[in-house]
Amino acid sequence: MTFQSEVLNTEGVHQVALCGRLDSATSGEFEKSLQSLFQSVGSKAMMDFSALNYISSAGLRVVLMAAKRAKQGHGQLVLHGLQPHVREVFEISGFLKILEVTDTREAALARFNS
């Protein structure tokens, strides 16, 4: 299975849908696609992991770098829809303690309005 991502801008929020496997072979291209997300101060973005089947340490690094860029630009990144096996990778790595993660898209959007 390959990796695909799509970025939409809806309601002033960048919505990134991930699908497939995010690993060392696909993370470089994904990182490039995210570079413009936090160019504006206060940018908001959410990542939908509901169709992501696998994430490696290289993929985790890309997500962490996006969160770092968001913070530097006084923006916000919220992840949602993590599958149980993907969530476990985030938990083991300790990323659930440092990233904003919700179960649903609606809950992610609510984080931007709070």
C-alpha positions in Angstrom: 0.0 0.0 0.0 1.3 3.5 -0.8 0.8 6.8 0.9 -1.5 9.6 -0.2 -2.3 13.0 1.4 -4.7 15.7 0.5 -4.7 19.2 1.9 -8.0 21.3 1.9 -8.6 24.7 3.4 -12.1 24.8 4.9 -13.5 27.2 7.5 -10.0 28.8 7.8 -8.5 25.5 8.9 -6.0 23.4 6.8 -7.4 19.9 6.7 -4.8 17.2 5.9 -6.2 13.7 5.1 -3.6 10.9 5.3 -4.1 7.5 3.7 -1.9 4.3 3.6 1.6 4.0 5.0 3.7 7.0 6.2 7.2 5.6 6.4 10.8 6.5 5.3 9.9 6.1 1.6 7.0 8.5 1.8 7.8 10.9 4.6 10.0 13.2 2.6 7.3 14.1 0.0 4.8 14.5 2.8 7.0 16.9 4.7 7.4 19.0 1.6 3.6 19.2 1.1 3.2 20.5 4.7 5.8 23.3 4.5 3.3 25.9 3.4 0.7 25.1 6.2 2.3 27.4 8.8 3.7 30.2 6.8 1.1 32.6 8.1 1.1 33.5 11.8 -1.7 31.8 13.7 -2.4 29.1 11.0 -4.6 26.3 12.1 -4.3 22.7 10.8 -5.7 19.3 11.6 -4.6 15.9 10.4 -7.0 13.1 9.8 -5.4 9.8 10.5 -8.5 7.7 10.1 -7.3 6.1 6.8 -3.6 5.8 7.9 -2.7 2.2 8.4 1.0 2.5 9.4 3.4 5.2 10.6 7.2 4.7 11.1 9.6 6.9 13.1 10.2 8.9 9.9 6.5 9.7 9.7 6.4 10.6 13.4 9.3 13.0 12.8 7.3 14.8 10.1 4.3 15.2 12.3 6.5 16.5 15.2 8.2 19.0 12.8 4.7 20.2 11.7 3.7 20.7 15.3 6.9 22.6 16.0 6.4 24.9 13.0 2.8 25.5 14.2 4.0 26.5 17.7 6.7 28.7 16.3 4.2 30.5 14.2 1.7 30.8 17.1 -0.6 28.4 15.2 -2.2 25.1 16.2 -2.1 21.5 14.9 -4.6 19.0 16.1 -4.5 15.3 15.1 -7.7 13.1 15.0 -9.0 9.7 14.0 -5.9 7.7 15.0 -6.4 4.0 14.4 -5.6 1.9 17.5 -2.3 0.5 16.1 -1.2 4.0 14.9 -2.3 5.5 18.3 -0.1 2.9 20.0 2.9 4.1 18.1 2.2 7.7 19.2 1.7 6.5 22.8 4.9 4.5 22.9 6.9 7.4 21.5 5.4 9.8 24.1 3.9 12.0 21.4 0.4 11.8 22.9 1.7 13.8 25.8 3.1 16.7 23.6 0.6 16.8 20.7 -3.1 17.7 20.6 -5.0 14.6 19.7 -8.8 14.0 19.5 -10.9 11.1 18.5 -13.1 12.9 16.0 -13.0 15.6 13.4 -15.7 17.5 15.3 -13.7 17.4 18.5 -10.6 18.7 16.5 -12.6 21.6 15.1 -13.9 22.4 18.6 -10.2 22.7 19.8 -9.8 25.7 17.4 -12.8 27.4 18.8 -11.9 27.1 22.5 
